[in-house]
Amino acid sequence: MKHIICLVLIILMGGCASWPDEGQGGWAERYQNYPLTDEQEDRIFQSEETLVISEFEHQVLKLDLLKAQGIQQCMPGQLLRAQIYENRIRRLVSAQMWQDAEHDLLIHHHALTQLSNHFETVSKMTSCAGVKVEAQEKATRSIRDQIKNLLNSDNQFAVDDFQITPKYMAQLAQASDLIKQVKNISLLLIGHTDESGTRNDNFELALKRAETVKHWLGIYGVNPEYITTLTQGNLKPYSSDADSFAKRHSDRRVEAIVIDITADDESTNPKAKSLSNWTKILNGPKEY
């Protein structure tokens, strides 16, 4: 028995002796190359406050659209409950109680999704919604503007890479949620690169970036038939500024354009509709 105890002690002591010293990998303190630089923090991560405020504004926009669509006439009790919960979260945000607000936002998100689905079913079966066209058009314009902002912000890529950042992933999830609330739109995704690399490689890389954004939008429930991807390589820089690290950082992007499909065009394939308009849109002034 004594021999066994001694053997175990020797093994344990040997294992401890072979553990890396602090600063050389011990306790895995170097495993993820922390701490991150300010640039890495800005590109990849969002602060808890920014995430909460962004998600809260997103949920407010969804509820505003439901109100514009006439949910007050069909489901006044459920609408009042959603408004009360929204005000509760607004107070938490004002008090900077970020963790509590984040918890309640998760509950509110699922509640609004159920409410939206329930309202769609009820309004189709009963025609109860008294829609005010002007209010609905205003809410729809706000959502489309928000979709543009989400898809065109913070989507810069690393050099020679087409994978999106976790920060942009969250914005794609929000954009997808809004896209599913608005009918008769299609998306044009245009991939871009900076000036480094050959022209052919840049065309291929830019297309991969656009296809990656399309892929994730599809993962989040957007119909791929409503999305067209194009590539412009390094032919259209984000700005005319002198070459710099910041400029190249901005040039590595996917440009997203929202294209309206009117009621008269409902029989037209949305992809064909996008393709028939992309040259006119690309040559026109930017809306963002």
C-alpha positions as CSV (number, residue, x, y, z in Angstrom):
1,M,0.0,0.0,0.0
2,K,2.9,2.4,0.9
3,H,4.5,1.7,-2.5
4,I,1.2,2.6,-4.3
5,I,0.9,5.9,-2.4
6,C,4.5,6.8,-3.2
7,L,4.0,6.0,-6.9
8,V,0.9,8.2,-7.0
9,L,2.8,11.1,-5.3
10,I,5.6,10.8,-7.7
11,I,3.2,10.9,-10.7
12,L,1.5,13.9,-9.3
13,M,4.7,15.7,-8.5
14,G,6.0,15.0,-12.0
15,G,2.8,16.3,-13.6
16,C,3.0,19.5,-11.6
17,A,6.7,20.0,-12.4
18,S,5.9,19.7,-16.2
19,W,3.1,22.4,-16.1
20,P,4.1,25.6,-18.1
21,D,5.3,28.6,-16.1
22,E,3.1,31.7,-15.9
23,G,3.5,33.7,-19.0
24,Q,4.5,30.6,-21.0
25,G,1.0,29.1,-21.4
26,G,0.3,28.2,-17.8
27,W,-3.4,28.2,-17.0
28,A,-4.0,28.9,-20.7
29,E,-3.7,32.6,-20.2
30,R,-2.2,33.0,-23.7
31,Y,-4.6,30.6,-25.4
32,Q,-6.8,33.3,-27.1
33,N,-4.1,36.0,-27.3
34,Y,-5.9,38.2,-24.7
35,P,-6.2,41.0,-23.9
36,L,-7.5,42.2,-27.3
37,T,-6.4,45.4,-28.8
38,D,-8.9,48.3,-29.2
39,E,-9.2,47.6,-32.9
40,Q,-10.0,43.9,-32.3
41,E,-12.6,44.9,-29.7
42,D,-14.2,47.4,-32.1
43,R,-14.3,44.9,-35.0
44,I,-15.4,41.8,-33.3
45,F,-17.2,42.5,-30.1
46,Q,-19.9,44.9,-28.9
47,S,-20.3,46.1,-25.4
48,E,-23.2,44.8,-23.3
49,E,-24.7,48.3,-23.3
50,T,-24.5,48.5,-27.1
51,L,-26.1,45.1,-27.6
52,V,-28.9,45.8,-25.3
53,I,-29.8,49.2,-26.7
54,S,-29.6,47.8,-30.3
55,E,-31.9,44.9,-29.5
56,F,-34.3,47.1,-27.7
57,E,-34.6,49.5,-30.6
58,H,-35.1,46.5,-32.9
59,Q,-38.0,45.2,-30.8
60,V,-39.6,48.7,-30.6
61,L,-39.5,48.8,-34.4
62,K,-41.2,45.4,-34.7
63,L,-44.0,46.4,-32.3
64,D,-44.5,49.7,-34.2
65,L,-45.0,47.8,-37.4
66,L,-47.6,45.5,-35.8
67,K,-49.5,48.6,-34.5
68,A,-49.4,50.1,-38.0
69,Q,-50.8,46.9,-39.4
70,G,-53.8,47.2,-37.2
71,I,-53.2,44.8,-34.3
72,Q,-55.0,47.2,-32.0
73,Q,-58.3,46.3,-33.6
74,C,-57.7,42.5,-33.5
75,M,-55.8,41.8,-30.3
76,P,-55.9,44.9,-28.0
77,G,-55.2,42.9,-24.8
78,Q,-52.1,41.3,-26.2
79,L,-50.9,44.6,-27.6
80,L,-51.3,46.3,-24.2
81,R,-49.3,43.5,-22.6
82,A,-46.5,43.9,-25.1
83,Q,-46.5,47.7,-24.6
84,I,-46.3,47.3,-20.8
85,Y,-43.4,44.9,-21.1
86,E,-41.7,47.3,-23.6
87,N,-42.0,50.1,-21.0
88,R,-40.6,47.9,-18.4
89,I,-37.5,47.3,-20.5
90,R,-37.2,51.0,-21.3
91,R,-37.0,51.7,-17.6
92,L,-34.3,49.1,-17.1
93,V,-32.3,50.6,-20.0
94,S,-32.7,54.1,-18.6
95,A,-31.5,52.8,-15.2
96,Q,-28.5,51.1,-17.0
97,M,-29.5,47.7,-15.5
98,W,-28.1,45.9,-18.5
99,Q,-28.3,42.3,-17.3
100,D,-31.9,42.6,-16.2
101,A,-32.8,44.4,-19.5
102,E,-31.0,41.6,-21.5
103,H,-33.0,38.9,-19.7
104,D,-36.3,40.7,-20.3
105,L,-35.4,41.4,-24.0
106,L,-35.1,37.7,-24.6
107,I,-38.5,37.0,-23.2
108,H,-39.9,40.0,-25.1
109,H,-38.4,38.8,-28.3
110,H,-40.1,35.4,-28.2
111,A,-43.4,37.0,-27.1
112,L,-43.4,39.4,-30.0
113,T,-42.6,36.5,-32.4
114,Q,-45.6,34.6,-31.1
115,L,-47.8,37.7,-31.2
116,S,-46.8,38.4,-34.8
117,N,-47.6,34.9,-35.9
118,H,-50.9,34.9,-33.9
119,F,-51.9,38.3,-35.4
120,E,-51.2,37.2,-38.9
121,T,-53.5,34.2,-38.5
122,V,-56.3,36.1,-36.8
123,S,-56.2,39.0,-39.3
124,K,-56.5,36.5,-42.3
125,M,-59.4,34.6,-40.8
126,T,-61.4,37.6,-39.6
127,S,-60.2,40.6,-41.6
128,C,-60.4,42.5,-38.3
129,A,-57.5,44.9,-38.9
130,G,-58.4,48.4,-39.9
131,V,-55.1,49.3,-41.5
132,K,-54.2,53.0,-41.9
133,V,-52.3,53.1,-45.1
134,E,-50.2,56.1,-44.3
135,A,-49.1,54.7,-40.9
136,Q,-48.3,51.4,-42.4
137,E,-46.2,52.9,-45.1
138,K,-44.3,55.0,-42.6
139,A,-43.5,52.0,-40.4
140,T,-42.5,50.0,-43.5
141,R,-40.1,52.7,-44.6
142,S,-38.6,52.8,-41.1
143,I,-38.0,49.1,-41.2
144,R,-36.5,49.1,-44.7
145,D,-34.2,51.9,-43.6
146,Q,-33.1,49.9,-40.6
147,I,-32.5,46.8,-42.8
148,K,-30.2,48.9,-45.0
149,N,-28.4,50.3,-41.9
150,L,-27.9,46.8,-40.4
151,L,-26.7,45.2,-43.6
152,N,-24.3,48.0,-44.5
153,S,-22.7,48.6,-41.1
154,D,-19.6,46.9,-39.5
155,N,-19.3,44.2,-42.2
156,Q,-15.6,44.8,-43.0
157,F,-13.6,41.6,-43.5
158,A,-10.1,40.6,-42.6
159,V,-7.4,40.7,-45.4
160,D,-8.0,37.9,-47.9
161,D,-10.9,36.5,-45.8
162,F,-14.6,36.1,-46.5
163,Q,-15.8,35.0,-43.1
164,I,-18.0,37.5,-41.2
165,T,-17.3,38.8,-37.7
166,P,-19.5,37.9,-34.7
167,K,-20.4,41.5,-34.4
168,Y,-21.8,41.6,-37.9
169,M,-23.5,38.2,-37.3
170,A,-25.7,39.8,-34.7
171,Q,-26.7,42.5,-37.1
172,L,-27.5,39.9,-39.8
173,A,-29.8,38.2,-37.3
174,Q,-31.7,41.5,-36.6
175,A,-31.9,42.3,-40.3
176,S,-33.2,38.9,-41.2
177,D,-35.9,39.3,-38.5
178,L,-37.0,42.6,-40.1
179,I,-36.8,41.3,-43.7
180,K,-39.3,38.6,-42.8
181,Q,-41.7,41.3,-41.5
182,V,-41.8,43.2,-44.8
183,K,-43.1,41.8,-48.1
184,N,-42.3,42.8,-51.7
185,I,-38.6,43.4,-51.3
186,S,-35.5,41.8,-52.7
187,L,-31.8,42.2,-51.8
188,L,-28.8,43.0,-53.9
189,L,-25.5,42.0,-52.2
190,I,-22.4,43.4,-53.9
191,G,-19.0,42.1,-52.7
192,H,-16.0,44.4,-52.6
193,T,-12.3,44.1,-51.7
194,D,-9.4,46.5,-51.1
195,E,-6.7,47.2,-53.6
196,S,-4.3,44.4,-52.5
197,G,-4.3,41.2,-54.6
198,T,-4.8,40.5,-58.3
199,R,-8.0,41.6,-60.1
200,N,-9.2,38.0,-60.7
201,D,-8.5,37.0,-57.1
202,N,-10.4,40.1,-55.9
203,F,-13.4,39.4,-58.0
204,E,-13.5,35.8,-56.6
205,L,-13.0,36.9,-53.0
206,A,-15.6,39.7,-53.3
207,L,-18.2,37.2,-54.6
208,K,-17.4,34.8,-51.7
209,R,-18.1,37.6,-49.3
210,A,-21.4,38.4,-50.8
211,E,-22.3,34.7,-50.9
212,T,-21.3,34.3,-47.2
213,V,-23.7,37.1,-46.3
214,K,-26.5,35.5,-48.4
215,H,-25.8,32.1,-46.7
216,W,-26.2,33.6,-43.2
217,L,-29.4,35.4,-44.2
218,G,-30.7,32.1,-45.4
219,I,-29.8,30.5,-42.1
220,Y,-31.8,33.1,-40.3
221,G,-34.9,32.4,-42.5
222,V,-34.7,34.8,-45.4
223,N,-35.8,33.2,-48.7
224,P,-32.6,32.9,-50.9
225,E,-34.7,33.5,-54.0
226,Y,-35.1,37.1,-52.9
227,I,-31.3,37.6,-52.8
228,T,-29.0,38.3,-55.7
229,T,-25.2,38.4,-55.3
230,L,-22.7,40.3,-57.5
231,T,-19.0,41.1,-57.3
232,Q,-17.1,44.3,-58.1
233,G,-13.7,43.2,-56.7
234,N,-11.7,46.3,-56.0
235,L,-13.3,48.4,-58.8
236,K,-15.4,50.5,-56.5
237,P,-13.6,51.7,-53.3
238,Y,-15.7,52.8,-50.4
239,S,-14.2,56.3,-50.5
240,S,-11.8,58.4,-52.6
241,D,-9.4,58.9,-49.7
242,A,-5.7,58.3,-50.0
243,D,-4.6,54.7,-49.5
244,S,-4.3,53.8,-45.8
245,F,-5.1,51.0,-43.4
246,A,-8.4,52.5,-42.4
247,K,-9.4,53.0,-46.1
248,R,-8.6,49.4,-47.0
249,H,-10.5,48.3,-43.9
250,S,-13.6,50.0,-45.2
251,D,-13.1,48.8,-48.7
252,R,-13.4,45.2,-47.6
253,R,-17.2,45.0,-47.4
254,V,-20.5,43.8,-48.8
255,E,-22.8,46.5,-50.0
256,A,-26.5,45.7,-49.5
257,I,-29.2,47.4,-51.6
258,V,-32.9,46.9,-50.9
259,I,-35.0,46.7,-54.0
260,D,-38.8,47.2,-53.9
261,I,-41.0,44.8,-55.8
262,T,-44.4,46.5,-56.4
263,A,-47.7,44.7,-56.5
264,D,-47.7,44.9,-60.3
265,D,-44.5,42.9,-60.3
266,E,-45.6,40.1,-58.0
267,S,-45.7,37.6,-60.9
268,T,-42.1,38.4,-61.7
269,N,-39.4,36.2,-60.2
270,P,-37.7,38.4,-57.5
271,K,-34.3,37.4,-58.7
272,A,-35.1,38.5,-62.2
273,K,-36.5,41.7,-60.8
274,S,-33.2,42.3,-58.9
275,L,-31.1,41.6,-62.0
276,S,-33.2,43.9,-64.2
277,N,-32.5,46.8,-61.9
278,W,-29.0,46.4,-60.6
279,T,-27.2,48.4,-63.2
280,K,-29.5,51.4,-62.7
281,I,-29.1,51.2,-59.0
282,L,-25.3,50.8,-59.0
283,N,-24.8,53.8,-61.3
284,G,-27.2,56.0,-59.2
285,P,-26.5,57.9,-56.0
286,K,-26.2,56.0,-52.8
287,E,-29.0,56.1,-50.3
288,Y,-27.0,55.6,-47.2
